[in-house]
Amino acid sequence: MYSERTLCLKSSAIREILKITSKPGMISFAGGLPCAALFPLEEIAASIHNVLSKFRSSALQYSVTEGIPGLREKIAGIIDPDGTRIGQQNILITHGSQQGLDLISKLFIDAGTPVLTENPTYLGALQPFRFFQAKIESIRCDDRGLCIDSLKDKMRHIRPSLMYLMPNFQNPTGSTLSSERRIELVEIVQDQNFFVIEDDPYGDLAFDGAKHPSLLRLGGTHNFIYLSTFSKTIAPGFRVAFVAASEEIIGKLAVIKQGTDLQTNTFGQYVIREYLESGNYFNHVNRIREAYKNRRDRMISAIKKHFPGQVTWNCPSGGMFLWIKLPEWAEAEELLPRCLDRGVAFVPGREFFPDGSGKNTMRLNFSCASPADIDEGIKRIGEALK
Ligand SMILES: Cc1ncc(COP(=O)(O)O)c(C=O)c1O
């Protein structure tokens, strides 16, 4: 009765945990939520007011599938300030980066199409890849991101059509692909000529403000498709994000998008464009960088105090996640119910590993809980661990 594709449908483990974490009193390190208390409410209110007074009903009308003109230009200017590689014709506005992943999957994936991912990777990308029945092959990662030797090994047996990775402050591990590896990766991709989805929702949340060049800038639009979003830097409720790619790919994705939702919501696009033009955006991003850096430090101090000695963690230089490794024999999934009983939640790492490994890992989000809740939540996990 239902399509064969839907036989593999499974709700994301994170979405399931999030249902539990909405209970009152629960401290959650589970979601990938930005801190709502830092949303720039007053500035957004001013942008909304300006949009309605300047553009009146056009801000509420249908608009073009690719996205409203000024916004595409503005984004092109942000991701390619020299204006040499990316223009507005290379940008498609999407309903969240999640929609970008879905549209790209529709464009590239048939049943059995080989898709390379990091191991671990973002669950929300695995969902559309699996839905379109990709053959997912995962590549080992370490604290400098994707391991190039593991990629080369894999490519001895597989000719990929598509690869997916997050070079900056990866979800779930928080790791960043080093400069040397970026260059090596671009060379391999260009040599073997396949497409790479570079998913970059966290790149602007670098705590020292320094950003590696994107793979798109290094390698160009022939092989690289770049995704980013205003979900983590402004607010996810707008669902305004974008794909940057060759004109040919943008044209095809736009046709697929027509059949999906016609266009991204007009009003949200107007408000985001107005906010970008107000000049407040970069100050706001600086404010959240600083707040998140403080929360990361707070979480690490609490971990040092409360976690037993065999547990290890990283110190990401941006983004929203800490990655915890328990001893080899331990299982984070067994720890979770004990933590939920104590009123604290996290995401066990195994779900993020396409190859099913990683049972002793866990992801902790540090952007969303208040500093006091960070102390208390880590103390509770520490008690459960002991
Ligand atoms: C790596 C990654 N890609 C994409 C998304 C989806 O973002 P959006 O809110 O723009 O759909 C997220 C959200 O957590 C993410 O972590």
The ligand as a MOL file (V3000), in Angstrom:
LIG
                    3D

  0  0  0     0  0            999 V3000
M  V30 BEGIN CTAB
M  V30 COUNTS 16 16 0 0 0
M  V30 BEGIN ATOM
M  V30 1 C 25.0720 19.5130 10.0120 0
M  V30 2 C 23.6750 20.0430 9.9030 0
M  V30 3 N 23.1470 20.2220 8.6940 0
M  V30 4 C 21.9140 20.7100 8.5440 0
M  V30 5 C 21.1410 21.0370 9.6330 0
M  V30 6 C 19.7550 21.5390 9.4090 0
M  V30 7 O 19.6810 22.9170 9.5620 0
M  V30 8 P 18.4080 23.7450 9.1470 0
M  V30 9 O 17.7970 24.2650 10.3990 0
M  V30 10 O 18.9110 24.8460 8.2720 0
M  V30 11 O 17.4860 22.8380 8.3850 0
M  V30 12 C 21.6590 20.8800 10.9220 0
M  V30 13 C 20.8440 21.1940 12.1020 0
M  V30 14 O 21.1300 20.8500 13.2190 0
M  V30 15 C 22.9590 20.3660 11.0590 0
M  V30 16 O 23.5360 20.1650 12.2580 0
M  V30 END ATOM
M  V30 BEGIN BOND
M  V30 1 1 1 2
M  V30 2 1 2 3
M  V30 3 2 2 15
M  V30 4 2 3 4
M  V30 5 1 4 5
M  V30 6 1 5 6
M  V30 7 2 5 12
M  V30 8 1 6 7
M  V30 9 1 7 8
M  V30 10 2 8 9
M  V30 11 1 8 10
M  V30 12 1 8 11
M  V30 13 1 12 13
M  V30 14 1 12 15
M  V30 15 2 13 14
M  V30 16 1 15 16
M  V30 END BOND
M  V30 END CTAB
M  END
